[in-house]
Amino acid sequence: MRPKPAAAPAEEPEERAQPKASMFASLRVRNYRLFFSGQIISNIGTWMQRIAQDWLVFQLSGNNPVALGIAVALQFLPTLMLSLWAGVLADRVDKRKLCIAIQSGIGVQALVLGLLDVSGVVTLWQVYVLCFVLGIFSSLDVPARQSFVAEMVGRKQITNAVALNSSVFNMARIVGPAIAGFAITWVGTGWMFLANAVSTLAVITGLLLMDPDKLFRGPAVARAKGQLREGLAYVRGRSDLVSLMVLVFFVSTFGITFFTSLAIVAGNVFATQADGYGLLSTLLAVGTFTGSLMAARRGARGRPRVRLLLIAAFSLGAVEFVAGFMPTYLAFGIALIPLGFATITFLNTANSLVQTSVSPEMRGRVMGLYVLVLIGGNPIGGPMVGWMADTFGGRSPFLIGGVISAVAAVVCAAVLARRGGMTRPVRLAGLRVLSGRGARAARSPRVP
């Protein structure tokens, strides 16, 4: 029996007339402005906690890179177990209320870790447990929050809103690590966790102040058996989505390992302290912030393109490989700027391609799978990076990850070209790839 073609994306509820597009077009929507404002404060707190957590684990373990890898793995392990179900949940319930509950849990986790640290009783096993708890909330948060963006702004503004979200996230990557790197040396890591706990109140307040009647909600998905399988079958019937998911998995698992590898390079290769680690994170964020602003500009002009995704993935791998050979701390830090630019271009384009090409009633489940392949490899990548750094040296994660990312981009481009999913010529590492019918393929998928 021939499988049924995957359903084409359904139309969103009728959208209100949009003014002329601009880089900040999504901010004209009041609900999104409230969300955006809260994210500015919360993301700074999140990055302060990330830097503090990595440094605390490094201190408690005696600068052991494997211990840092374990902490990363525990934080992302729940994604493997829960992200698909989180996508189902996001399709069933009120996403705004779900986001409020999740943010409350994240705030409590940060508060507990901060109190343990400030009181001087924190131990490595406690940090591990709280990393796992944070991972549970994060695995629920990302599919709900990502799919909620479409409800705030409507389909026409998704690409722009996703890019603006990234600009906030990456502006916070500049400010948060810079604050944390110096503040840790003055007051210790504990106060960074407490600051993050307070910052979650900004997001919760923005969500509470929204007008639910002005959300672009899709059709309600009633509770029923087999909804998870239905979501997986939907993606399986879309060859364009399958190729995108595979590419995202390899690049995110092996290439985008900076959260672990930067601390190792700062401490073990260049022998710097917390401020040196914070500066490297800030330089990486300069590139990602610039890239997210460019993505916002592109997002105001139209849909994302598959060829940009492939070029960004290949560039990420190539620059990461070159960065691994940089001989000095300064040269390495400067190389992180184009690496950050390529990374955020890749992530923004992948996210936007997924969100703009799926049916509204499937968006939560597809985003759950996207989060699984994006973050789910971290339980593998975290310990792997620690092991590679311990065995082959602190530079090895950049060298190996760069090669894998570039090869994955070339292979994915070759597969798409063979399937005839694109028509406009693009050259990638000497390979003539075709690009152009990706958007039409997304609307009229082929099923073998």
Secondary structure, DSSP 8 states (H G I E B T S, - for coil): ------------S---------TTGGGGSHHHHHHHHHHHHHHHHHHHHHHHHHHHHHHHTTS-HHHHHHHHHHHHHHHHHHHHHHHHHHHHS-HHHHHHHHHHHHHHHHHHHHHHHHTT---HHHHHHHHHHHHHHHHHHHHHHHHHHHHHH-GGGHHHHHHHHHHHHHHHHHHHHHHHHHHHHHH-SHHHHHHHHHHHHHHHHHHHHS-GGGS---------TTHHHHHHHHHHT-HHHHHHHHHHHHIIIII--HHHHHHHIIIIIS---HHHHHHHHHHHHHHHHHHHHHHHHHHTTS---HHHHHHHHHHHHHHHHHHTT--SHHHHHHHHHHHHHHHHHHHHHHHHHHHHSS-GGGHHHHHHHHHHHHHTTHHHHHHHHHHHHHHH-TTHHHHHHHHHHHHHHHHHHHHHHHHT---EEEEETTEEEEESTHHHHHHS----
